[in-house]
Amino acid sequence: MDLQTLTYITVGASFLLYFAIAIASRVSSTSEFYVAGKHIHPVVNGMATAADWMSAASFISMAGLIAFLGYEGGMYLMGWTGGYVLLAMLLAPYLRKFGKFTVPDFIGDRYGSTFARVVAVICLIFISFTYVAGQMRGVGIVFSRFLEVPIDTGLIIGMFVVFVYAVLGGMKGITYTQVAQYCILVFAYTVPAAFLALQFTGNPLPQIALGSHMLDGSGYLLQTLNQVLLDLGFTSYTDPFNDKSMIDVLAITVALMVGTAGLPHVIVRFFTVPKVRDARRSAGWALVFIALLYTTAPAVGALARMNLVNTVNGSGFGTAYQNMPNWFATWENSGLLAWFDHNRDGKVQYAAGNATDGKPQFDGDNRGRHGERVVLNPGKGEISTGALFANEIYVDRDIMVLANPEIANLPDWVIALIAAGGIAAALSTAAGLLLVISSSISHDLLKKTFVPSISEKQELLSGRLAAAAAICVAGYLGMHPPAFVAQVVAFAFGLAASSLFPAIFLGIFSKRINHYGAIAGMLTGLVFTLTYIVYFKGVFIEPVAENIPANWLFGISPEGIGSIGMLLNFLVALLISRFTPAPAEHIQQMVENIRVPKLGIK
């Protein structure tokens, strides 16, 4: 059976499973649609939370970023996992004790303000649509390569699949679908990693292989990779702060960490369990399930980079284009890999530099007649440190995990499996985000704000219509993504950190914060962070300023600016609350009841 047929069967079978779960889990009440009736078992909720949280950024893009950033790529690991611990310890149990359906529901009731609820909905929509753009891009990447259909066609298929199980089953259907998606994505991620670890180090456990000796006797894996990259002119893989400054790495880590704790589609998962105690237990289980993938990611990144260098550069002279394996041409057709034969020698060469600028990057006069690299010992293919030749390939960072099995010449069933895993990771998070958007529109804007008289049946219909509309918008955003998947997701985390997190945190731990401060803080953080991202990254328009560190505020990139937005939010909220009337007595008592354990509450 050829690879494409096997991939169609594998991905098709996963879709049929999702449809079956959606039909079996279809709902007829708003409680089931929004929070699955609040009767999800903690272990099941932990697995669904892991799938909801481990998006296309985790599955597709994170290891790719680690592969290219090296040491600094660890900020994504530290930020996202640390943020989940922050969420589990500081927010989840208290929000479950509050007992509402959505984050805007909590903010509206906690601050006693309809306007605060509306502002929270606006923040949530900006966060969720930014986040979902990254997921839909991930769907398009997988479809365009493995099913060999245009990206737009792949997005439409993905939109249809999400529509079926999100609109029919609501949170109940999404929860059980995400359990299936977690099993698929974690198996698809770890199996190729085990194969690669075994190939390079003889150890099938990626976590241990990362610190193991290479089978060829060249040294430890990271030591060998680091030296190879230095020889090719790249910065050190294992030394810190080569591509990013210390302040930027810190800012990005904080933004990712705090943003995780403010993500509405993750927070709402803790509303689906029966008791406060179950919220804590499900958070613990989610960390266990997340760790299976996140402890594997550093090894996947290192092995993927080593795999790419060995395959493309061959013996050290570069590989003739006609001798490149089939995967190279296939990924070229997807538009995510490109070759520029700068010196016209017909060989594919990979080194430091931007392949798309058309300027061969040689050192002084140390080059041959055609600009080829200079070798120290032609018989052995040794090259001088500094990579005296041009980089001729462009590699989209988002393909590293997906292309890894093909580069390593693994069995076709492994390649088909990773296609199903990539789609599962993107769809699981996209579904959670779209449900959060639809529930905020139907519940917080219609039922709680503008049309309080609507019936439960009308509210449920509104939620489904809102989900359908949100899916259409998400598809458009997936067709016009602003950056790599993980970068887009980082923007969403920055928006969450700067807008919702301070309002939620202060709403739980401060009785003095009032709606004036909360509203002003959310708007300040959102506007500042969004303006900064649009100014430097352009997002869906051409950027106004060049995206270079010299122009950044305090040297902080758009991915990390949410940390500054968060500080501004806290500062504005605290100052304005201090000089305006304190919240009503019943609201202060509500905060006290949320925060202080009472007898009989489990």
Stockholm file with secondary structure:
# STOCKHOLM 1.0

chainA/1-602         MDLQTLTYITVGASFLLYFAIAIASRVSSTSEFYVAGKHIHPVVNGMATAADWMSAASFISMAGLIAFLGYEGGMYLMGWTGGYVLLAMLLAPYLRKFGKFTVPDFIGDRYGSTFARVVAVICLIFISFTYVAGQMRGVGIVFSRFLEVPIDTGLIIGMFVVFVYAVLGGMKGITYTQVAQYCILVFAYTVPAAFLALQFTGNPLPQIALGSHMLDGSGYLLQTLNQVLLDLGFTSYTDPFNDKSMIDVLAITVALMVGTAGLPHVIVRFFTVPKVRDARRSAGWALVFIALLYTTAPAVGALARMNLVNTVNGSGFGTAYQNMPNWFATWENSGLLAWFDHNRDGKVQYAAGNATDGKPQFDGDNRGRHGERVVLNPGKGEISTGALFANEIYVDRDIMVLANPEIANLPDWVIALIAAGGIAAALSTAAGLLLVISSSISHDLLKKTFVPSISEKQELLSGRLAAAAAICVAGYLGMHPPAFVAQVVAFAFGLAASSLFPAIFLGIFSKRINHYGAIAGMLTGLVFTLTYIVYFKGVFIEPVAENIPANWLFGISPEGIGSIGMLLNFLVALLISRFTPAPAEHIQQMVENIRVPKLGIK
#=GR chainA/1-602 SS CCHHHHHHHHHHHHHHHHHHHHHHTCCCSHHHHHHGGGCCCHHHHHHHHHHHHSCHIIIIIHHHHHHHHGGGGHHHHHHHHHHHHHIIIIIHHHHHHHTCSSHHHHHHHHTTCHHHHHHHHHHHHHHHHHHHHHHHHHHHHHHHHHSCCCHHHHHHHHHHHHHHHHHHHHHHHHHHHHHHHHHHHHHHHHHHHHHHHHHHHSCSCHHHHTTSBCTTSSCBHHHHHHHHHHHTTCCCSSSSSSSSCHHHHHHHHHHHHHHHHTCHHHHGGGGSSSSHHHHHHHHHHHHHHHHHHHTTHHHHHHHHHHHHHHHHHTTTTCEEGGGSCHHHHHHHHHTSEEECCTTCSSEECCCSSCGGGCCCCCCTTCCCTTSCCCEEETTTTEECTTCCSCCCEEECGGGHHHHHHHHTTCCHHHHHHHHHHHHHHHHHHHHHHHHHHHHIIIIIIIIIIICTTCCHHHHHHHHHHHHHHHHHHHHHHHHSCCSCHHHHHHHHHHHHHHHHHHHHHHHHHCSSCCHHHHHHHHHHHHHHHHHHHHHHHCTTSCCSSCCCGGGSGGGCCTTTTHHHHHHHHHHHHHHHHHTSCCCCHHHHHHHHHHHSCCTTCC
#=GC SS_cons         CCHHHHHHHHHHHHHHHHHHHHHHTCCCSHHHHHHGGGCCCHHHHHHHHHHHHSCHIIIIIHHHHHHHHGGGGHHHHHHHHHHHHHIIIIIHHHHHHHTCSSHHHHHHHHTTCHHHHHHHHHHHHHHHHHHHHHHHHHHHHHHHHHSCCCHHHHHHHHHHHHHHHHHHHHHHHHHHHHHHHHHHHHHHHHHHHHHHHHHHHSCSCHHHHTTSBCTTSSCBHHHHHHHHHHHTTCCCSSSSSSSSCHHHHHHHHHHHHHHHHTCHHHHGGGGSSSSHHHHHHHHHHHHHHHHHHHTTHHHHHHHHHHHHHHHHHTTTTCEEGGGSCHHHHHHHHHTSEEECCTTCSSEECCCSSCGGGCCCCCCTTCCCTTSCCCEEETTTTEECTTCCSCCCEEECGGGHHHHHHHHTTCCHHHHHHHHHHHHHHHHHHHHHHHHHHHHIIIIIIIIIIICTTCCHHHHHHHHHHHHHHHHHHHHHHHHSCCSCHHHHHHHHHHHHHHHHHHHHHHHHHCSSCCHHHHHHHHHHHHHHHHHHHHHHHCTTSCCSSCCCGGGSGGGCCTTTTHHHHHHHHHHHHHHHHHTSCCCCHHHHHHHHHHHSCCTTCC
//
